[in-house]
Each structure stands twice: as structure tokens, then as C-alpha cells.
Amino acid sequence: MQLLEVRDVHTYHGEIHALKGVSLEVAPGEIVALIGRNGAGKSTLLNTISGLLHPRQGDVRFEGKALGALRADAIVGWGITQVPEGRRIFGILTVEENLDMGAFLVRKPAEIATRKERVFTLFPRLAERRKQLGGNLSGGEQQMLAIGRALMMAPKLLLMDEPSLGLAPILVRAIFRVIRDINAAGIAVLLVEQNARMALRIAHRGYVMETGRVVLSGLAGELLEDEEVKRAYLG
């Protein structure tokens, strides 16, 4: 059984037909890269999976169960969390308070503390800044915090929307190492990323989207060598 199945999904922004019959799969333990130009529908797809948007047609299933019209908070409870584009941390809260917000469905304080320490092990820089306001962190630190906040729910599937956007090259490499580490811990990742080359290098499989449709899919290594993908996305 696939962990995530998206079947012939059509999603609209008002009257704008943003997703036009999108289908994809993510298996347990996979990193799947989703690449395409701005406006292709990648973020819309993530928001549809996470329940921030609802499809007018089609089916999204997680572990065989239909997500249907579930609210976003219910979907989080099922094991899907999202790292949004632009980080969207709470600037007026401390690092620790931001992480606490990520564990809003966890009722046991001891479990919250344990998960927080796991995040601090993954991101030692956040441990050093645990009492600092999120708004005072650097861009790279804010991205670490956004990822850490999503991990506080111990997800089975992590949706990541442009995690390297706006970061210096050394931080980009660090973020991609973290994605590998997260995946090595058994968490599947659906990764939307402007840096298509690096995304495909760490992914198992990939999908290419154009104007609301999946136009190409395959093993990540095969997509890296595909002449059309090279010309359009790899420079």
C-alpha cells in the first residue's frame, strides 16, 4: 500500500482551475521531489493534501483512508505535517514556544519535552537560541525552526514547500542534509523545491508539473539525465 495516493485531483482558487487531474504517489520511507516553474500548481497540491484547500474532484488517500473534506488540523492528527513556503513562524514567540505550537495535539508534557529535545539534537543552533524570539532569528535559523515545528507532531509524511528559498548556498546544503536525516529516521518527504538539481539528487522519485498537470514522472536519477528536464529545469 502507498502511504499517500493522489488520484485525478482538481482544485480551484475561486474560478481558477489550478490543479487539472493531478495524480501521484508517495511510498513509506520515500523522498519524492515535485519540480516545475512558478505557478505550475506545486504549492496548491501540497495545500490540497494538507487540507488547506479541498478538491472539487478526485481523491486524496493517506494509508488507504480518504482525507476527503477533513479539516487541516484533523489531517495533522493523522500524520501529515507541512513546512510552508516562507517559513511562517511566529515572530513574537520564542523558539521553544514555536515548537510548542507545533505539538498542539500532543497532550503529554513529557512527550512534548522529548520531541523538543529531538529537534534540538537535529538543530543544535536552535537549542542555543531556544529563548530567542523567532523574529530575531536569521533566515536559515527560521527555516530550521519551521522544519522543527513540523516535526513536533512526529509525522509519517512531511510536506516541504521550497525549504531552500532565499538561503545562502552553505545553508542550502545544510537543509538538504537535514532532509536526508529526517528521511533516514523513517519519515517520508514530499518536497517542492526550486533547486531541482539538488532535490532530485536526494529524492528517490520525482514528478514534473506544468500548468496544473503532471507531465513527467520517474526515478530521480532518470529525471536528472532526461534532456527535457535538463533544458527546462537544470540549466
PyMOL commands that set and color helices and strands:
alter all, ss='L'
color gray80, all
select helices_A, chain A and resi 42-49+72-78+95-102+109-122+124-128+134-136+139-151+169-184+196-202+220-225+227-234
alter helices_A, ss='H'
color red, helices_A
select strands_A, chain A and resi 4-13+16-26+31-36+57-62+65-66+80-83+157-161+188-192+205-210+213-219
alter strands_A, ss='S'
color yellow, strands_A
deselect
rebuild
show_as cartoon
